[in-house]
Amino acid sequence: MNHPAKSIRPFIGAKNYTESIRFYTTLGFTVHSLGSKMSVVSVNEQLSFYLQDAYVKDWVDNTMLFLEVEDLQHHWEAMKVLGLPDKFPGVRLSDIKVNDWGSEFFLHDPSGILWHFGVFKS
C-alpha cells in the first residue's frame, strides 16, 4: 500500500500547558494555537507535533521523541547556552553520549517528555 503522506505528528501531553508553550518557544520552536487546549509545535515546515493541555502521568512518563540534527555538538552547545534547567523546573539536559549507532544527548521537558537529539553514523 502506498501512503502519499505529507507529515507525521505525534501528540504529547503537558502537565502545565502554558509553561510547556513557553518552554518550546524558548527552545526556538514555533507554536501555533489550535484552540485553548491544543497547539501545533513546529521545528520547521515539515517537522511538527501536537501539544495538548492534557496530562496522564503514565503516558507522559513514557513518551520519547527523537530529533535527528546535522551537527550535534553545535546543537548541544546552543541548547546549553539557553539555560533551560535554570528557567524551567524539572528540565534536565544531559551531556552527549556516543553509541554504536551514533551520538545523542537528552532533554527532559517541563512535563517529563524525554527528547533525544542525535546524529547517526554515516
N, C-alpha and C positions, 0 to 999 in steps of 0.2 A: 504494500500500500504506500503510495506517495503522499507525503504531508507537505504541501506548499506553505509552510509556516513562515511567519514574519518575526515572531519573537516568542519567548517563553518567560513567564513572570511568576515566580513563586510568591506566596502570601506569607508574610511574617507578622507576628504579634508585637504589641508594645505594652509594657507594664504602665508606662506613663507616656501617652501618645504625644503630648506637647514637647516633653523632653526629648523623645526619640526624633521628632521632626527637627528640633534644634541641633541634635547630635549629627544627623545625616547632612544637614545644611552646613554645619561646621566642617564636616568631613569633605565637603566640596560637591556633594550630590545635589541634584535639582529635585525639589519636592513640589508636586502639583496636587492640590487638594481635589478630591473627587466627591467631597461632601464632608460632613462633620466627623465621620468615623473612618475614613479611608483616604489614602493618598497613593499616587504612583511616584516612586522614587527612582530617579534615573542617574546612571553613571555617565551614559552618553545616549545617543538616539536609539541604539539597539539593545542596550542593557538596562533593564529596569526590574523592579519588584514592587509588590503592593505592601504598604504598611497599614496595618489595621489597628484601630483603637479596640483591641481585644487581647486579653491575656489569659492563657491557660498554662499554668506553670509547667506541666509535663510536656506540653507542645513546645513552648519557647525554650525550655532547658535542653531539648533535643533537636533544635534547629541549627543547621550549619549551612553556610553559603561559601562558595569558593569563587574568588575573583582572580582570574589569570591576568597578570600585568607584564609589561615588556621589560621593565628594569626594576627588579625587586628591591635592590639596595636603595635606589633613588626614592622609590615609593615609601619604603620604611622610614628613611630619613625625613621625608616631607611630612609623614604622619606623626613622627616623634616630635617634630617642631610644634605641632598643633597643641600638644599638652593635653590630650583628651582625658587621660586618667585624672588630671587635676581639675578639669572642668565638669566632669560628669561622674557622679558616684557609681561605683561598680564597674566602670570601664577599665579594661586591662589590655595592655599592648605587650606582646612578647618580643623576644629577640628573634632574629632569623635562624631557622633550623634547616640544616642540609639533610636531605633524604636520598634514598636510592633513585627516586624518580625525578627529583628536582629540589627546589628550596621553597620555603614558605615562612610566613610569620602569622600570628594570630591576633585578632582584636575582638574583644567581647563588647557588644554594645550595651547601653544602659539597662536593657531588659534581660540580658544574658545570651542573646543570639551570638553564636560563635562564627566569626568571619575568618576564612583562610585567604590570605593574599599570597599568590605563588607564581612560580615560573617552572616550566617543565624542561628537563634536559633535552638538548637538541639531538 
